[in-house]
Amino acid sequence: AGATLGRVLFYDRSLSANGSVSCSSCHSQSTGFSDERRFSTGFEGKEVKRNSMSLVNLRFYKSGKFFWDERANSLEDQVLMPIEDPVEMGHSLAMLVKQLQKDAIYPPLFREAFGTPEVTEQRLARALAQFIRSMVSVRSRYDVGRSAVDSVHDPFPNFSEQENYGKQQFFGRARCSECHLPDRVTLDGPVGQSAFFQLTTPLVNGIDSDLKDVDGGVGLVSGRSEDWGRFKATSLRNIELSAPYMHDGRFRTLDQVIEHYNWSVKPHRNLDPRLQDFAANGLALPEVEKVALAEFLKTLTDSTFINDPKFSDPFVHEE
């Protein structure tokens, strides 16, 4: 019931000051709950400063911090910030609570979710966060293949030869898995996990040089020199659908992203140690390997998830 309420709130344009945009305006289901535009536009048509992140599988991000710069300490904090942001939705939470309390559709939904019809900021946050936590993508072709073998390194029976070769690059020469599928340490030693495809911490990936006039990311929030240029990243799941890429949406295609790591990683005082060799020598993947890697990444597309009715707009009635 909480996630159901959250779904209605997520798609309701009345959460913005002038009723023009909703959460879904910048996070659409068809793009894995990201935005196909480089910069989303807010309630008055002004552009936001960063690309809208995918919301898929956020419940598994262990640090529990959100946005590119991790300024939100919980998902409950994160979901409320855009509502009062002067560019994004421009509303007042205090006014919104009163507005929803008078709206005939909401008191019954709040009663179902929380036991009483009272609308509060905390309940708003909890319901929206519950809906986003329900956005779990686990039914891609990659998942089907992984369930059929003992090890992620085995050939997947549902993959083409090219896709399996791309998987070899991801876990081998291209070294993508070092950041996007890091080992987790247990009492018995490190265990390679093969599900989440997300970074465990924000990092500097060398798309910008170490300059004061570029976006400082986490460093702008923490004020610490060692955080300058670090950014959280989204999961690679549904990456085929979530272009453009990076915090400023500078890359339009997967090929451009791969080419960045292939030859264009820039030196930076906080460059992630795993990328130091890339900055010095480049990854230098040949064309066949680059294309295969891109084809492998497309196997992370979960068409069931992006067409699941329970994540769709409840205000749209199909004939």
Backbone hydrogen bonds, N-H to C=O, Kabsch-Sander energy under -0.5 kcal/mol:
donor,donor_aa,acceptor,acceptor_aa,energy
5,L,1,A,-2.3
6,G,2,G,-2.3
7,R,3,A,-2.3
8,V,4,T,-1.8
9,L,5,L,-2.4
10,F,6,G,-2.6
11,Y,7,R,-1.4
12,D,8,V,-0.6
12,D,9,L,-0.9
13,R,11,Y,-0.7
15,L,12,D,-1.4
16,S,13,R,-1.9
17,A,89,M,-3.1
19,G,16,S,-0.9
21,V,13,R,-0.5
23,C,10,F,-0.8
24,S,10,F,-1.6
25,S,22,S,-1.1
26,C,23,C,-1.3
27,H,23,C,-0.7
28,S,34,S,-2.5
31,T,28,S,-1.0
32,G,29,Q,-1.8
33,F,28,S,-2.7
34,S,28,S,-0.8
35,D,52,S,-0.7
40,S,50,R,-0.5
42,G,46,K,-3.1
43,F,87,V,-0.6
43,F,88,E,-1.5
44,E,87,V,-0.6
45,G,42,G,-2.0
48,V,40,S,-2.5
51,N,247,H,-3.0
55,L,32,G,-0.6
55,L,33,F,-0.6
56,V,32,G,-0.6
57,N,135,M,-2.7
58,L,55,L,-1.1
60,F,57,N,-1.5
61,Y,58,L,-1.9
62,K,60,F,-0.9
64,G,61,Y,-1.3
66,F,72,A,-2.2
70,E,67,F,-1.5
72,A,66,F,-1.9
73,N,71,R,-0.5
78,Q,74,S,-2.3
79,V,75,L,-2.3
80,L,76,E,-0.6
80,L,77,D,-0.7
81,M,77,D,-1.2
83,I,80,L,-0.7
84,E,80,L,-1.0
84,E,81,M,-0.5
85,D,81,M,-0.9
89,M,82,P,-1.2
89,M,85,D,-0.9
90,G,85,D,-2.6
91,H,83,I,-2.9
96,L,92,S,-2.8
97,V,93,L,-2.5
98,K,94,A,-1.4
99,Q,95,M,-2.4
100,L,96,L,-2.9
101,Q,97,V,-1.9
102,K,98,K,-1.2
103,D,99,Q,-0.6
103,D,100,L,-0.6
106,Y,103,D,-1.4
109,L,105,I,-0.8
110,F,106,Y,-2.7
111,R,107,P,-2.2
112,E,108,P,-2.2
113,A,109,L,-1.9
114,F,110,F,-3.1
115,G,111,R,-2.3
120,T,118,E,-0.5
124,L,120,T,-2.3
125,A,121,E,-2.5
126,R,122,Q,-2.5
127,A,123,R,-2.5
128,L,124,L,-2.4
129,A,125,A,-2.5
130,Q,126,R,-2.2
131,F,127,A,-2.1
132,I,128,L,-2.2
133,R,129,A,-2.5
134,S,130,Q,-1.1
135,M,132,I,-1.4
136,V,134,S,-2.2
137,S,135,M,-0.6
138,V,136,V,-0.6
141,R,299,T,-0.5
141,R,301,T,-0.7
142,Y,299,T,-2.2
144,V,140,S,-1.8
145,G,141,R,-2.4
146,R,142,Y,-2.9
147,S,143,D,-1.9
148,A,145,G,-1.1
149,V,146,R,-1.1
154,D,151,S,-1.6
159,F,156,F,-1.6
164,N,160,S,-2.4
165,Y,161,E,-2.0
166,G,162,Q,-2.4
167,K,163,E,-2.1
168,Q,164,N,-1.8
169,Q,165,Y,-1.7
170,F,166,G,-2.3
171,F,167,K,-2.2
172,G,168,Q,-1.1
174,A,169,Q,-1.5
175,R,169,Q,-0.8
175,R,172,G,-1.1
177,S,170,F,-2.1
178,E,175,R,-1.1
179,C,176,C,-1.3
180,H,176,C,-2.4
181,L,177,S,-1.7
184,R,191,V,-2.4
186,T,189,G,-1.8
189,G,186,T,-1.8
191,V,184,R,-2.7
193,Q,182,P,-0.7
198,Q,180,H,-0.6
203,L,231,F,-2.1
204,V,270,N,-0.6
205,N,203,L,-0.6
210,D,267,P,-0.6
211,L,209,S,-1.9
214,V,211,L,-1.0
218,V,230,R,-2.6
219,G,216,G,-1.8
219,G,227,D,-1.3
220,L,217,G,-1.4
221,V,217,G,-0.7
221,V,218,V,-1.0
222,S,218,V,-2.8
223,G,219,G,-2.1
227,D,224,R,-1.6
228,W,225,S,-1.5
229,G,216,G,-2.3
230,R,216,G,-0.6
230,R,227,D,-2.1
231,F,203,L,-1.9
232,K,68,W,-2.8
236,L,197,F,-2.6
238,N,300,L,-1.2
239,I,236,L,-1.9
241,L,238,N,-1.6
242,S,238,N,-0.8
245,Y,251,F,-3.0
249,G,246,M,-1.7
251,F,245,Y,-1.5
252,R,250,R,-0.5
257,V,253,T,-1.5
258,I,254,L,-2.7
259,E,255,D,-2.4
260,H,256,Q,-1.8
261,Y,257,V,-1.6
262,N,258,I,-1.7
263,W,259,E,-2.2
264,S,259,E,-0.7
264,S,260,H,-2.1
266,K,206,G,-2.5
271,L,268,H,-1.7
272,D,204,V,-2.1
275,L,272,D,-2.7
276,Q,273,P,-1.1
279,A,275,L,-1.9
280,A,276,Q,-1.7
281,N,277,D,-3.0
282,G,277,D,-0.7
282,G,278,F,-1.5
283,L,261,Y,-1.0
283,L,262,N,-0.7
284,A,262,N,-1.6
290,K,286,P,-2.2
291,V,287,E,-2.5
292,A,288,V,-2.0
293,L,289,E,-2.3
294,A,290,K,-2.1
295,E,291,V,-2.0
296,F,292,A,-2.2
297,L,293,L,-2.2
298,K,294,A,-1.3
299,T,295,E,-0.5
299,T,296,F,-1.7
300,L,297,L,-1.4
301,T,298,K,-1.5
303,S,301,T,-0.8
306,I,302,D,-1.9
307,N,303,S,-0.7
307,N,304,T,-0.5
308,D,305,F,-1.2
311,F,308,D,-1.9
312,S,309,P,-1.6
316,V,313,D,-1.2
317,H,315,F,-0.5
318,E,316,V,-0.6
